[in-house]
Amino acid sequence: MTKKDILIGFVIGILASVLGSYLFITLFTNFSFISGIQIMKSEGKLGKIMTLGSILDLIAFAILLKLNKEIMARGVVLAVISIAILTFFA
């Protein structure tokens, strides 16, 4: 059950980060999501967008800890680390 909980937390973390990035791009820029990602990548600002999107990961982490789901919270942290490594090399 532990590996399943980590996987669920990882998926929650990835989805929260993508949702946060989507909300930021659609609410604070004049671009659609896909074109916004492409433009931000060409300008070298994709890492900043992913960082702003990860704010929702912090909220998900806090909620999981409040619900005593520590293993799922570890999955969220793993997702944040994975996203950081991905944006570092992308």
C-alpha positions as CSV (number, residue, x, y, z in Angstrom):
1,M,0.0,0.0,0.0
2,T,2.9,2.3,0.6
3,K,4.0,2.4,-3.1
4,K,0.5,3.0,-4.1
5,D,0.2,6.0,-1.7
6,I,3.5,7.5,-3.0
7,L,2.2,7.1,-6.6
8,I,-1.1,8.8,-5.7
9,G,0.8,11.6,-4.1
10,F,3.1,11.9,-7.1
11,V,0.1,12.2,-9.4
12,I,-1.5,14.8,-7.1
13,G,1.7,16.8,-7.2
14,I,2.0,16.7,-11.0
15,L,-1.6,17.6,-11.5
16,A,-1.5,20.4,-9.0
17,S,1.6,21.9,-10.7
18,V,0.1,21.7,-14.1
19,L,-3.1,23.2,-12.9
20,G,-1.2,26.0,-11.2
21,S,0.8,26.7,-14.3
22,Y,-2.4,26.6,-16.4
23,L,-4.2,29.1,-14.1
24,F,-1.2,31.4,-14.1
25,I,-0.8,31.5,-17.9
26,T,-4.5,31.9,-18.6
27,L,-5.2,34.5,-15.9
28,F,-2.1,36.6,-16.0
29,T,-1.1,36.5,-19.6
30,N,-2.8,37.0,-23.0
31,F,-1.8,33.6,-24.3
32,S,-3.5,30.3,-24.4
33,F,-1.9,27.5,-22.4
34,I,-0.1,25.7,-25.1
35,S,1.1,28.8,-26.9
36,G,2.0,30.4,-23.5
37,I,4.2,27.3,-22.7
38,Q,5.9,27.6,-26.1
39,I,6.6,31.3,-25.8
40,M,7.8,31.1,-22.2
41,K,10.1,28.3,-23.1
42,S,11.6,30.3,-26.0
43,E,12.1,33.3,-23.7
44,G,13.7,31.1,-21.0
45,K,11.0,31.6,-18.5
46,L,9.5,28.1,-18.3
47,G,11.2,27.4,-15.0
48,K,9.6,30.5,-13.4
49,I,6.2,29.4,-14.7
50,M,6.6,25.9,-13.2
51,T,7.8,27.5,-9.9
52,L,4.6,29.5,-9.7
53,G,2.6,26.5,-10.6
54,S,4.1,24.6,-7.8
55,I,2.4,26.8,-5.2
56,L,-0.6,24.5,-5.5
57,D,1.7,21.7,-4.5
58,L,2.4,23.4,-1.2
59,I,-1.4,23.6,-0.6
60,A,-1.8,19.9,-1.5
61,F,1.1,19.0,0.8
62,A,-0.4,20.9,3.7
63,I,-3.8,19.3,3.1
64,L,-2.3,15.8,3.0
65,L,-0.4,16.4,6.2
66,K,-3.6,17.7,7.9
67,L,-5.4,14.4,6.8
68,N,-2.5,12.3,8.2
69,K,-1.5,11.1,4.8
70,E,2.3,11.4,5.2
71,I,3.2,8.9,2.6
72,M,1.1,10.7,0.0
73,A,2.7,13.9,1.0
74,R,6.1,12.3,0.3
75,G,4.8,11.6,-3.2
76,V,4.0,15.3,-3.6
77,V,7.5,16.2,-2.6
78,L,8.8,13.7,-5.1
79,A,6.7,15.3,-7.8
80,V,8.1,18.7,-6.9
81,I,11.7,17.4,-7.1
82,S,11.0,15.7,-10.4
83,I,9.5,18.9,-11.9
84,A,12.5,20.9,-10.7
85,I,14.9,18.4,-12.3
86,L,12.9,18.3,-15.5
87,T,12.8,22.2,-15.8
88,F,16.5,22.3,-15.0
89,F,17.4,20.1,-18.0
90,A,14.7,21.2,-20.4
